[in-house]
Amino acid sequence: MICTIIFDLDDTLLWDEKSIATAFERTCQFAAEVHNVKPKELEAAVRESARELYASYDTYAHTQLIGINPFEGLWGIFDDPGEQFQRMKEIIPGYQRSAWTIGLAKLGVRDEEFAAELAARFIEERKKSPFVYDETFSVLDQLKGNHTLVLLTNGAPSLQHTKLEITPEIAPYFDRIVISGTFGKGKPDPTIFEHVLEETGSSADEALMVGDNLLTDILGASRVGMRSVWINREGKPDQPEIRPTYEIKHLEELFPLLEKLKR
């Protein structure tokens, strides 16, 4: 019998990938109206420069531990407790400007002032572009009251709370919200899953992890003997060494699984 259902947030309930892509599309389209650049080429150049810069900072190991990707770095402020987050807070404004400065330069445009304008515009465009999967609320409506619901998300508290603030309907569904940056370690570290079980008074057998990421959600659940559901909307290839208990393409497919697990 499943008593506790643990959901990942990004690209499981929130369509974060689409939100980032939309912010890039709108920002790069604006850039193309000012300079002779192609929006898609600029996006690719900025994404590449962001990844390279992000990995070069002394905070990179911390971002890997907590689970914060380069594109979240392009719009977060990271004003969170702790030495590493405060170090990120110092670095991030320069990182955001530099990613756009270098991206433009790769296309032959050297305009630091305009790059700073694009960095600021990207932040605003991301905040204006919160996307939620069509089935998210109907699934949560059906589960609420019948199960303990936990939101288990990797990331900085400030950034994850911002995502929840701009989609305010999500948080009230959950009995617990656990953010890796607050806990100190992120998925797939088993201790954050053990923490959730302890907080909810559940055993691993009574809990089910639902998430889109094999390397964090599914691997972490397996490390504590918890069953897992991989939401694989895009038909990504599986990884033989990481096996979800179940694989679905749509969150509504959870309900037949839950019925089966009652038997």
C-alpha positions, 0 to 999 in steps of 0.5 A, spaced: 500 500 500 502 506 497 501 512 503 506 517 501 507 519 494 514 524 492 514 528 486 520 531 483 518 539 481 522 541 475 520 537 468 515 533 472 510 538 474 513 544 472 515 544 465 522 548 466 525 546 460 520 550 456 520 556 461 527 556 459 527 555 452 521 561 452 525 566 455 531 564 451 527 565 444 524 572 447 530 574 449 534 572 443 529 575 438 529 582 442 537 581 440 536 580 433 532 586 432 538 590 435 544 587 432 545 582 426 544 576 429 540 570 428 536 568 435 537 560 434 545 561 433 545 566 439 541 562 444 546 556 442 552 561 443 550 563 450 548 556 452 555 554 451 558 560 454 554 559 460 556 551 461 563 553 460 563 559 465 559 555 470 563 549 470 569 554 471 567 557 478 569 555 485 562 554 487 561 548 481 562 542 486 556 545 490 552 546 485 553 539 483 551 537 490 545 541 490 543 540 483 543 547 480 544 547 473 547 553 469 541 555 466 538 556 473 544 560 474 542 565 469 536 567 472 537 566 480 540 570 485 542 565 490 541 569 496 540 563 501 544 562 508 550 558 507 557 560 505 557 557 498 550 560 496 553 567 499 559 566 494 554 564 488 550 570 490 557 574 489 559 571 482 552 570 479 551 577 476 558 577 473 556 570 470 549 572 467 552 578 464 559 574 461 554 569 459 551 574 454 557 578 453 561 571 450 555 569 447 554 575 443 562 575 441 562 569 438 557 571 433 561 577 432 558 582 436 562 586 442 557 590 446 557 589 453 552 594 455 547 590 451 549 584 453 547 586 460 541 588 458 540 581 455 542 578 461 536 582 465 531 581 460 532 574 460 531 574 468 524 577 467 522 573 461 523 567 465 519 569 471 514 571 466 514 564 463 512 559 468 509 553 464 505 547 468 504 540 464 496 540 462 495 534 467 499 536 473 493 539 477 488 534 475 493 529 478 494 532 484 487 534 485 485 526 485 491 524 489 490 530 495 487 527 501 488 520 499 496 520 500 501 524 503 504 528 498 511 530 498 515 535 493 522 533 493 526 538 489 533 539 487 536 547 487 537 553 491 531 555 496 530 562 493 530 559 486 525 554 487 521 558 492 520 563 486 518 558 481 513 556 486 511 563 487 510 564 480 505 558 480 502 559 486 497 553 485 502 548 486 505 548 493 498 547 497 497 540 494 503 538 498 504 536 506 511 537 505 516 541 501 523 539 501 529 543 497 536 540 497 539 547 498 536 547 505 537 540 507 544 540 504 545 535 499 541 533 493 538 527 490 540 522 488 544 522 495 540 517 499 540 521 506 535 526 503 530 520 501 531 518 508 529 525 511 523 525 507 521 518 510 522 520 517 518 526 516 512 523 513 513 517 518 513 512 512 517 506 510 520 505 503 515 500 502 510 505 503 513 510 499 513 512 491 518 517 488 515 520 481 520 524 477 523 525 470 530 524 471 534 517 472 540 520 475 537 523 481 530 521 482 530 514 480 537 512 482 536 516 489 529 512 490 533 505 488 538 507 494 533 507 499 529 501 497 523 505 494 519 504 488 520 509 483 516 511 477 520 514 471 515 520 467 519 519 460 514 524 456 520 524 450 521 517 450 528 518 452 533 512 452 533 508 458 540 506 462 541 499 463 544 500 470 538 505 473 532 501 473 525 505 475 520 500 477 515 503 472 515 507 466 510 512 464 509 517 459 503 521 462 502 522 469 495 520 469 498 513 468 499 513 475 492 511 477 492 504 474 499 503 477 496 505 484 490 501 483 495 495 482 499 496 488 493 496 492 492 489 491 
